[in-house]
Amino acid sequence: MDFNDKDIRKISLLILILVLAIVVFLLIKPILLSILGGLILAYTFFPLYKTVLKRIKAKNAAASIISVFVILLIVIPLYFLAPLMINQIFELFQYAKTINSDGVIKNIFPSAPESFIIQLTVTADNIISKISSGVLNYLINFLLEIPTILFNFIIVAFVFFFALRDGDKLADFVSALSPLEKNQEKKLVQQFKDITNSVVYGQIMIGLVQGIIAGLGFFIFGIPNALILTLLAVVLSI
């Protein structure tokens, strides 16, 4: 098969684009989740941005208002809840060390053989110890990673702002890169919207509501360490 100069230039250009794509991916790989998080947040709050934009007629101002609103929506609860969560984690850790596994197991299995009680007690103590140490190590690592978390939070906010402001241009840019026909592209975009809506507005939002309702029940009935249990309920609900 003979190649002319035009074919060689096309192949060279494709190879160059592929190499550049790989290099870009390697560069943004450490912050890829932050970029995706910013895009998902922008998609979630884009209808609200459109509503604000209709009123003030300025993209920068509308995107800034929504960005500040979302940042406050995230930062204010964390500012008040983070110290309480840390205290409750340490309280749970201290409480776990005082649990009498032997007594609890004997109450559950009063007629069980002593060897079975001992074996089950050792297993339960090991599980409690591993869970407690794992949670404590995770908390320590989280505190050590706060500078990295703040850096990623800034990236999320940056991507969120520009994805809101230039969402239409971004959609046109992606559409221009697509090799699909317009009808196929519309079907693909609609399927993507349906899936994203079901995940973002369905599973995540409903999971948040379920977790918060469970948390209200914990607080109403005076359950100890209700904040941590609420957080677990939100995660498990999602």
N, C-alpha and C positions, 0 to 999 in steps of 0.2 A: 504493500500500500504506500503510494507516494504522497508526501506532504509538501504543499507549497508554502510560500512565506506567510500567506494569510492564515493557514491552518496552524502553523508554528506559533504565530503571534497569539491566536486564540488559546491554544494549549498553554502557552507561557503565562497568559493573563489569568487563566483559570487556576494554574498552579500558584501564582502569586496571591490571588484572592484566597485560596485555601490556606496558604501559609500565614497570611495576615489574620485570617479568621482564627486559626489555631493560636497564634500569638496573643490576639485580643482576648480569647477565652482564658488562656493561662494568666493573663494580667488581671482580669476581672474575677477569676475564680474565687479568691478569698472573700470578695464582697458580692458574689452573685446572688446569695440569698437576700441580702439587703436590697439589692436592685429589684429583685422579684417582689419583695415585700412592699417597696415603694410603689411599684406598678399595680399590685393588687389593691393597696389602699386607695390609689388614685382611681382605679376602676370602681371601687366601692362608693367613694364619695363624689364621683363625677356627676351624678344627677343633682346633688346639692350644689356643686360648683356651677352647673348650668343655671340653676334657679337664682343664685346670687349674681351671676353674670348678666342675666336679663335685667336686673335692677340697677346695677352700677355701671354697666357697659364698659368695663375696663378689665382686661384679662389678668394683668399683673395684680391689681387690687383684689379681684375676686379670688385668685389663687392664693394670695397672701392671707386673706381672711379665713379661707378654709384651712390653710396650713396651720395658722395660729390656733384655730379652733381644735383641730385634731391633735396638735402637740399638747395643748392644755388638757384635752380629754384623756391623754395618756399620762402626762407628767403629774397632774394634780392628784389623781388617785394613788399613783406610785409614791408620791412624796409623803402622803399620810399613811398609806398602808404598808409600805416597805418596812419601817421600823417595827410595826406590830407583827408582821409576818416573821421577821427575824427572831423577835422575842418568843413567839409561839413555837417556832421550830426548836429553839433551845429548851423551852418548857416540855415539848414532846420528847426531846432527847433525854431530859432528866427523868421524865415520867417512865420512859421505856426501861430505864435502868432499875426502876423500883418494882416492876411487874413481877409478881410471884407466879411463874409459869407452872410450878409444881402444884400449887393450890388450885389454880384455875383448871388444870387438866384433871385433878382428882375430883373436882366438882362436876365436870362434864362426864367423866368415866369413873363413877364411884366404885364399881365392882371389877375394874380392870386389874390384871396382874401387876405387881410392883415393877417387874422388868419392863413391861409395856409403858408404864407411867414414866420411868426413868428415861427410856429411849425417846419418848415423845417430848419430855421436858428438855432434854439436851437439844433435840431438833428445833423446838420452839425458841429456845434461848439463842441458838445460832442464827435463826432467821431474824429475830428481833435485833440482835447485835449487828448483823449485816445491813439491815434496813436503816438502823439508826446511824451507823458509821457512814453508810452511803449518802444519806441525806445531809449529814454534817459536812462530809467532804465536798458534796455538790454546792452547799452554801458557801464554803470557804473559797472554792474555785470561782464561784459567781462573784464574790466580793473582789477577788484578785483580777477578774476579767472586766471590771467596771470601765476602765479606760477604753478597752476594745469595744465594749457594748455601746458606750457613748459615741465612739467613732462610727460604728455601724448605724446608730440612730441618726446621726447627722447625714449619712449617705441616704438613708430611707427618706428623711425629710427633703433632701435635695432632689431626689428622683421623684418624690411625690409632688413637689411644687411644679417642676417642669413638665411632668406627665399630665398634670391638670391643665396647665396653661397651654401646652402645645399638643394636647391629646388629638386634635383633629389633624394636625400636621404629621404626627406620629402614625396615625392610621393611614393617611395618604402615602407616607413613605413606605410602610410595610406593604400596602396594596401595590405600589409600583414595583416592588421587588418580587411579588408573587408571580409565578409562571402560569397560574390557573386562569381560566376564563372567568369573566365577571359573574356569571350565574353560579359557577362552582365556588367561586370565592365568597359570594353572598351566603350560600348554603353552609360553607365551612365556618364563616364568621358567626352565623346564627347558631350553629351547633356549639361553637366555643362559648358564646354568650349564655346559652341554656345551661351548659355544664358548669360554667363559672358561677352563674346565679344560684344554681342548686347547691353548690359548695359554700359560697360566701354567704349568701342570704339564707340558705337553708340550714346546712349543718352547723356552721360557725355561730350564726346569730341565734338559732334555736338552742344550741348548746350553751351559749352565754346566758340566755334567759332561764333555761332549766337549772344551771348552776347557781344563778343568783337567787332563784326561788328556793332552792335547797338551802342556800346560805341564810336567807331570811328565816327559814324554819329552824336552823341551828341557833341563830341569835334569839329567836322568840322562846325556844325551849331551854335556853341557857346551856347549850352544849359547850364543853370546854374546847378551846382552840378552834373556835368556829371559823376564823378567817382562813386558816390553812385548809380546813375541811371544805370550805366554799371554793377555794382555788382548785382543790382536787376534784370537786364536783363539776366545776366548769370544764376542766381538762377531760375528765372521763365522759361527760356529756357530749363534748365535741367528738 
